[in-house]
Amino acid sequence: MSSEPIADYALLSDCCSAALLSASGSVDWLCFPRFDSPSVFGRLLGQDAGFWSIRPAGACSSTRRYLGPTMVLETAHTTPEGGVTVTDALVLGDGRRGHDLGADSPGTLVRQVSCSHGTVDVDIVLSARPDYGLSRPLLYAEDGGILIRAGSMVMSFSTAVPFQLGPDTAQARVRLRAGDVLGFALHSRPGADGGPVLWSQTDITRRLGDTVQGWSSWSGMHQNYRGPWQDLVAGSGRLLQALTYYPTGAIVAAPTTSLPEVTGGTRNWDYRYTWIRDASMTLQALWVAACPDEAGKFFQFLATAAARQLAAGEELQVMFGVGGERELPERNLAHLPGWRASSPVRVGNGAWNQRQLDVYGELLDAAATLPEYLAELAPDTRRFLADAADAAASRWRSADHGIWEVRGEPRHYLHSKLMCWVAVDRAIGLADILGTPGRVRRWTAARGQIAASIRTDGWSPAANAYTQAYGSDDLDASALMLAIVGFLPADDPRMRATIEAVEQRLTDSRGLVYRYRDEDGFAGEEGTFLLCTFWLAHALALAGETQRARDVFDRAAGFATDLGLMAEEVAPDSSELLGNFPQAFSHIGLVNAAWAISEAERRSRGSGGQQR
């Protein structure tokens, strides 16, 4: 298993699959050809589950960065004898198709080593172990590379230098001198003729350049936010785009599974799927950070995957596979010990069939943020959005498992009621676009009923705050959403009291926010949630407390890695990042809080116009 800190990993993406690359130069996580495919390299979760390492043979110091506005990683290694730079990317097209970031060769990982000065011996070790490490492939030398066979899976490895082939590992040591450039490529699929794909050194250099150009072109066309923390917002926008599955428009919550919320604990979940909640919130954050031109594609994806459920009177499923798969049964991989012995390692996610009523609100809230895309949607997709509002109007009185997917008895969670209110509120404003003016009266009645219920049953006099669930005095950071979605003005006395309660009684000694502190049935104390800390900054900004908002924002943003990536949580007893990584939720919170602070400061200056 990997002992490297989660924060030491970088992300590579081709908007189909993802790789995690350690600071020491090892690809310890790679799923081909989709985000949720079984891993080819899985050392992140088990020592024998595969990796691909490129690094100097001796001692070295290293620095790394993303190359300009891209998801192409550049790592510089310096030794006493010289220096080499390794450039890593999952291959994209060159961006000449405008906003299109689809990979021309999906499932190709390229790594190129160049020697800047002196002489450096470089070790390359390739240990592919498909199916989460269960398969031990056979390796065959080919002219220009290596053929890798593991059951029905066939991969190929392009190389211009010979490798020593073992039972399931290829390794080589090469001496590079100033000016030398050497490239390698791992291909997940056979060629059109069924044979191995093998690229020349010219091919590798060209496709690496195409990928740099593709990301740069996309960033140049789409990233126009101007405001505080501009670099962090831009980086978060690219990261959120990198979690988009281009073929369908689905958006994953994170590219990993089972990175724990508690080191050595059992809070280990598979996040490589599309939650309606997370994906809808991602679209809203991209509106700020990157102009989500594929919003219509996402709404169409959901309509295709879920419209029949609503039409049949069923619950809207809360999550799907990136191809629209509905059943995501959860199982344990007992052969993997997990990151730092955090087990079990899970694939699939048992929350797929939970009732989570808040998803209706997140979906309609995203649609209301992006109305310019709705008019172009097919009629059945617009009907799906209207049916989602109907479902919220008819089901809001039900108990559910809530935003945090608690695996206990359903409860009447305040956040779920609130997001049902959001669903009908936004649908009322979208009625003409959706072609459903006849439903407005029903939605308006439901909006009033839900609002009255929240004001009466969501408030706890004992806590002097809106709380986690009806009849509970327990605080929950999700109550901050009352202001963020516009249910209450942030300067409403009860809203101010709730903000103060969260800031004073739901934070750790560093001022980072827990999502809640009551018992949830799982062992171990989880960390503070970066998303919730950004929510607090957001709510403070809406209340006009811009300096306090900035202070809270900076506390959370200070846990971004050297590459600007954020995990889900911060450990309660250290500053270590925990949870699946990088985590869309945290980047969503960062983008939205930065925008809210920017707008609050603009209003306080009395200037007109929007910064975006």
TABELQUI-V701239 format. One record per run of one state. SS is the DSSP state (a for helix, b for strand, c for the rest). FROM is the first residue (numbers start at 1). TO is the last residue. Records with the same first field share a line. If there is no record, write none. Layout:
SS: FROM-TO + FROM-TO
This chain:
c: 1-5 + 9-9 + 14-17 + 22-25 + 32-38 + 42-50 + 57-60 + 67-72 + 80-81 + 91-107 + 128-137 + 143-144 + 151-152 + 159-163 + 166-169 + 178-180 + 188-200 + 223-229 + 243-243 + 246-249 + 252-253 + 255-256 + 258-269 + 271-273 + 290-294 + 312-318 + 321-330 + 333-338 + 342-345 + 348-349 + 354-357 + 370-370 + 375-378 + 396-399 + 401-410 + 412-412 + 435-436 + 458-458 + 461-464 + 467-468 + 470-475 + 485-492 + 506-506 + 508-512 + 514-515 + 517-527 + 543-545 + 558-568 + 571-576 + 579-582 + 606-612
a: 6-8 + 201-222 + 230-242 + 276-289 + 295-311 + 339-341 + 350-353 + 358-369 + 371-374 + 379-395 + 414-434 + 437-457 + 477-484 + 493-505 + 530-542 + 546-557 + 584-605
b: 10-13 + 18-21 + 26-31 + 39-41 + 51-56 + 61-66 + 73-79 + 82-90 + 108-127 + 138-142 + 145-150 + 153-158 + 164-165 + 170-177 + 181-187 + 244-245 + 250-251 + 254-254 + 257-257 + 270-270 + 274-275 + 319-320 + 331-332 + 346-347 + 400-400 + 411-411 + 413-413 + 459-460 + 465-466 + 469-469 + 476-476 + 507-507 + 513-513 + 516-516 + 528-529 + 569-570 + 577-578 + 583-583
